[in-house]
Amino acid sequence: MDRTHLRLPGAGEDHGNRVAGLAPLTGIAAGVGIGALLGVLRAAGWRPGTAIGCVTATVGALLGTNGPMMALGITDPRTWSAKDWAADVVPHLAYGGLTIGVLHGLDR
């Protein structure tokens, strides 16, 4: 959090838990934001196929969640193992597929 010049209150385990809690909050914000953006684009006429839509939603979610954590120095994907990458990519792929499935379902 040094880059923001903000300090989360607490010490030790309490502070660590607060920092760790930022990831789920970032994920919720990114998920809602990407879904809303894709809905707006769809309403404007952009209707990609399922594969392109899924990739777009997945990449958007990856950037929306990992980007802020990288910018704040909380994580560095260059240091992640294959297991770490899988643990990050698989849920984002599920999000992308589900989001596009819902958007396609709304067209019916």
NUGU-996512 format. One record per residue (C-alpha): residue in one letter; x, y, z. Coordinates in steps of 0.5 Angstrom, whole numbers, padded with zeros to 4 digits, always signed. Layout:
residues N
AXYZ ...
END
This chain:
residues 108
M+0000+0000+0000 D+0006+0005+0000 R+0005+0007-0007 T-0002+0010-0005 H+0001+0013+0001 L-0005+0010+0005 R-0005+0006+0011 L-0010+0000+0013 P-0011+0000+0020 G-0009-0005+0025 A-0002-0009+0026 G+0000-0016+0025 E-0005-0021+0023 D-0011-0016+0023 H-0007-0012+0018 G-0005-0018+0014 N-0013-0020+0014 R-0015-0013+0011 V-0010-0013+0006 A-0012-0020+0004 G-0019-0018+0004 L-0018-0013-0002 A-0017-0018-0007 P-0025-0021-0006 L-0027-0013-0006 T-0023-0012-0013 G-0026-0018-0016 I-0033-0016-0014 A-0032-0009-0017 A-0029-0012-0023 G-0034-0017-0024 V-0040-0013-0024 G-0036-0007-0028 I-0034-0012-0034 G-0041-0015-0034 A-0044-0008-0034 L-0039-0006-0040 L-0041-0012-0044 G-0048-0011-0043 V-0047-0004-0045 L-0043-0006-0051 R-0048-0011-0053 A-0054-0006-0053 A-0050-0002-0057 G-0050-0007-0062 W-0043-0011-0061 R-0045-0018-0061 P-0039-0023-0061 G-0039-0030-0062 T-0039-0034-0056 A-0031-0036-0056 I-0029-0028-0057 G-0034-0026-0052 C-0032-0031-0047 V-0024-0029-0048 T-0026-0022-0048 A-0030-0023-0041 T-0024-0027-0038 V-0019-0022-0040 G-0023-0016-0038 A-0024-0020-0031 L-0016-0022-0031 L-0014-0014-0032 G-0019-0012-0027 T-0017-0016-0022 N-0010-0017-0022 G-0008-0010-0025 P-0010-0006-0019 M-0006-0011-0015 M+0000-0011-0019 A+0000-0003-0019 L-0001-0003-0012 G+0005-0008-0011 I+0001-0013-0008 T+0003-0019-0013 D+0007-0020-0019 P+0005-0025-0024 R+0012-0026-0026 T+0013-0029-0020 W+0007-0034-0020 S+0008-0042-0021 A+0004-0046-0026 K-0001-0048-0020 D-0002-0040-0018 W-0003-0038-0026 A-0008-0044-0026 A-0012-0042-0019 D-0012-0035-0022 V-0014-0037-0029 V-0019-0042-0028 P-0024-0038-0024 H-0024-0032-0029 L-0025-0037-0035 A-0031-0039-0031 Y-0033-0032-0030 G-0032-0031-0038 G-0037-0037-0040 L-0042-0035-0035 T-0042-0028-0037 I-0043-0029-0044 G-0048-0034-0043 V-0052-0030-0039 L-0052-0024-0044 H-0053-0029-0050 G-0059-0032-0046 L-0062-0024-0045 D-0063-0024-0052 R-0068-0029-0053 
END
